[in-house]
Amino acid sequence: MMNIYNPSNEQLLKSVEEDSSQTILDKLNKLRHGQLLWSQKTVAERLNCIVKFGALVQSNIDNLAKVLTSETGKPIQQSYNEIRGANNRIEHLKQNAEKWLADNVIEGLEGTYEKIIHEPLGVVANISAWNFPYNVGYNVFLYALVAGNSVAYKPSEFATLTGLAFADLLYEAGVPENVFQCIVGDGSTGQAMLEVAFDGYFFTGSYPTGLHILKEVAPKMVPVQLELGGKDPLYVMDDVKDVKVAAVNAAEGAFYNNGQSCCAVERIYVHENIYNDFIKFFLEEVEGYVIGDPESENTFIGPLTRKGQLNLLRNQVDDAISKGAKLLLGGDELAGKGNFFAPTILIEVNHEMLVMKEESFGPIIGIQKVKNDEEAIELMKDTEYGLTSAVFSTDQARAEQVLKIMNTGTVYWNCCDRVSPNVPWSGRNKSGVGTTLSSQGIRAFTQPKAYHWREV
C-alpha cells in the first residue's frame, strides 16, 4: 500500500493499492485490446467524450480543487485557477483536432495520387507530474485519446488522488475502461512501466529521471517525449514603463505555485539604471504574500509538495551566502508542521552560485545587476537548460534582439510563466525533447503513413 500525506499538516489522507509488474502487464493487455476498437471511432466521436469529460470536471470543480490542494499543498485559489485554465486544451481540441488528424491528399501525376494519413501510436505510457497535474496531464492524455490511442496514465505519487479522479470522470464521459487505465505507485512503479512494451513514452518531470527514461527506452525504438525542467531567466531592461509593475509581475512569475513550475522565473537580471527601484518594489511585493494554510482563500504561498526539496533550497541559500550573496528575505523553512519554506530573495548573486545555475523548483530567487544588454545576454545563455526566457521592455525590437539569441523553446516579451495550447510547448538541451500542444502536439501522438495510388 502507498500512503498519501497532506504536505501542509503531514496528516494521512489515504492509503492506495500500488500496481505491480503483473498488474501493469495486465493493464497493458487490456489497453491494447481497447485501443483497436477506440481507433475505429471517428475523431468527432472520441472528441465528444473528451468534451463531456471537461464538462464533468468543471461541474465537480469544488471537490477536485480540494483534492488537489490536499495532496499537493497548492493554495486553493491556484487549484481553481489550474482546473479552470486547463479547459482551454479541450476548447483547443474542439476547434482543431479534426482538421489536424484529417487525411492529406496530394494530387499526383499520370494517374497517381498520394495521401498522408495519421495513425495512432497505439498504447502510450504517460508518466506525469504533480505540480500542475491538470495542465501537464491534459497536454498528453487528452491529445493522445483524441488521436486514437489508449493511455496508461501514471500520476505522480504526489498527485495520485487527482489521477484517480481523472479516470473516474473519463469513464463517466464515455471513455472505455480498456482505453484509459491509471497506474498507481512511486518511482519503482514508473521503472516497471519502462520494462514492458508500450508504443510510446511521454514523461513530465526532472532532467535526471528523463535521461534515465530515454536510456531505458532507447532499445524499444518507440517515440519518447520528455518535458523536463528549466532555469528560466528574466531580464528587466531600463526602459520599462513602470518599474513597480515589472517587479510585481516578475515576483509572481517566480513565486506562483511556490516556484514549483518548470517555466517559473528562476533567475532575474536587472539593468543597473533601475536596479535599486526594482529591488525595493520586488521586496515589497513578496513581503505581502500570505503564507500558510493552502485551504485558505487568501494564501499565496503554501507548503512545498515534497519534503526533500527543503534540503535542496537550504543548500542553495547556504552556498550563495558563503560566496558573497546578501539574503534580503527568507532563507529557511518555517517552524511547525508541514513542508513550508519562507519566500527567499538573494541579491548580489553571481554565476558561481548554485541558485543561479541549478534548478530550484521552490520559493527562492536570485536577482543580479547587469550593466547592459550584452552582459544580460551572456548570463541568460549561461545554462544547460532551454525551456523559456523573458524580457520586460517597452521596445519590442530591442527585446527581440535578446530573445532571438536565446536557445529556448519559448520566449516572452512583457510576460512570463505562461503556456498556451495555440503554440508548441517544447524544451531544448536539458529541458527535454519533443513537443506538446499546437498542431505539432496532437500529431506527436500519431505516426504518418504514406499512400501511393495509381489507377489501372
PyMOL commands that set and color helices and strands:
alter all, ss='L'
color gray80, all
select helices_A, chain A and resi 21-38+43-59+61-72+76-101+133-146+160-172+187-194+207-220+243-259+275-287+309-322+354-356+373-381+396-403+429-431+438-443
alter helices_A, ss='H'
color red, helices_A
select strands_A, chain A and resi 2-5+12-16+104-106+112-120+123-127+150-154+180-182+200-204+224-227+232-236+265-271+326-329+344-347+364-370+388-392+410-413+425-426+432-433+435-436+446-454
alter strands_A, ss='S'
color yellow, strands_A
deselect
rebuild
show_as cartoon
